[in-house]
Amino acid sequence: MPTVIFRKEKWSVSVTFFQGKADSISYIKIPDQDDRFAFTENEVEAFMKSNFGERDYNSVPAPRGKGQHWLTKDNQIFSTLYDGVLIFRTRAAVERSVAADKAKADQSLKGF
């Protein structure tokens, strides 16, 4: 899957495409001498609004207890804030990732 990376001021934005459409968008805050990696609440809200649009969303339990997670009420966009990275993924991207992880795990168990 092709990925395009943009950088502007204190932000790095990575967009991954699948079948010609944006499938995953990652925002990384690049700290300067007076800044930190952490996103402010206002920054998170601004990115949520720009990526979720008018969709309602809820906070959801963190897989493996790490980070903060949100899911749109229509279950189409999943977002994660963890370790200085804010990621938005489509449902299809999440499903492909889960399937790839399962196939990898299954492959490592072959022969047992």
C-alpha positions in Angstrom: 0.0 0.0 0.0 1.5 3.4 -0.9 2.1 5.8 1.8 2.7 9.6 1.5 4.4 11.6 4.3 4.0 15.3 4.7 5.8 17.6 7.1 4.7 21.1 8.1 6.0 23.0 11.1 5.7 20.7 14.1 3.6 18.1 12.4 4.4 15.0 10.4 1.4 13.5 8.6 1.5 10.0 7.0 -1.3 8.9 4.7 -1.6 5.3 3.6 -3.8 4.5 0.6 -5.6 1.3 -0.3 -7.3 1.0 -3.7 -6.8 4.7 -4.4 -8.4 6.0 -1.1 -6.9 7.2 2.1 -7.1 4.2 4.5 -5.1 5.4 7.4 -3.8 8.8 8.6 -1.2 9.3 11.3 -0.3 12.5 12.9 3.0 12.9 14.8 3.8 15.9 16.8 7.5 16.8 16.4 8.7 18.5 19.5 11.0 21.6 19.5 13.0 22.9 22.4 10.0 24.3 24.2 7.4 21.7 23.3 6.6 18.1 24.2 5.4 15.0 22.2 2.0 15.1 24.0 -1.0 16.3 22.1 -3.1 19.0 23.8 -6.8 18.3 24.3 -7.5 21.1 21.7 -5.2 19.5 19.1 -6.9 16.1 19.6 -10.4 17.6 19.3 -9.4 19.5 16.1 -8.0 16.3 14.5 -11.1 14.4 15.6 -13.4 16.9 14.0 -11.4 17.0 10.7 -11.2 13.2 10.4 -14.5 12.1 11.9 -16.5 15.0 10.3 -20.0 15.1 11.5 -19.9 11.5 12.8 -20.6 10.9 16.5 -18.0 8.9 18.3 -17.3 7.3 21.7 -14.2 6.5 23.7 -13.6 2.8 23.7 -11.5 0.5 26.0 -7.9 0.4 25.1 -6.6 -2.8 23.6 -3.9 -4.1 25.9 -4.6 -1.2 28.2 -2.5 1.3 26.2 -3.4 4.7 24.9 -6.7 6.3 24.2 -9.1 5.0 21.6 -12.2 6.2 19.9 -14.7 4.7 17.5 -17.3 6.4 15.4 -20.9 5.3 16.3 -21.3 3.9 12.8 -18.1 1.7 13.4 -16.4 3.1 10.3 -13.4 5.0 11.7 -11.2 3.9 14.6 -8.7 6.3 16.2 -5.8 5.7 18.6 -3.7 8.2 20.5 -0.6 6.4 21.9 3.0 7.4 22.5 2.8 10.8 20.6 1.0 9.4 17.6 -2.6 10.0 16.7 -3.9 7.5 14.1 -7.2 7.3 12.2 -8.0 4.1 10.4 -11.0 2.9 8.4 -12.8 -0.2 9.5 -11.5 -2.0 6.5 -7.9 -1.0 7.4 -8.4 -2.4 11.0 -9.9 -5.6 9.6 -7.0 -6.1 7.2 -4.5 -5.5 10.0 -6.2 -8.0 12.3 -6.3 -10.6 9.6 -2.6 -10.0 8.8 -1.7 -10.4 12.5 -3.8 -13.6 12.7 -2.2 -15.0 9.6 1.3 -14.2 10.9 0.5 -15.9 14.3 -1.0 -18.9 12.5 2.1 -19.2 10.4 4.4 -19.1 13.4 2.4 -21.9 15.0 2.6 -24.3 12.0 4.2 -27.5 12.9 3.2 -27.5 16.5 
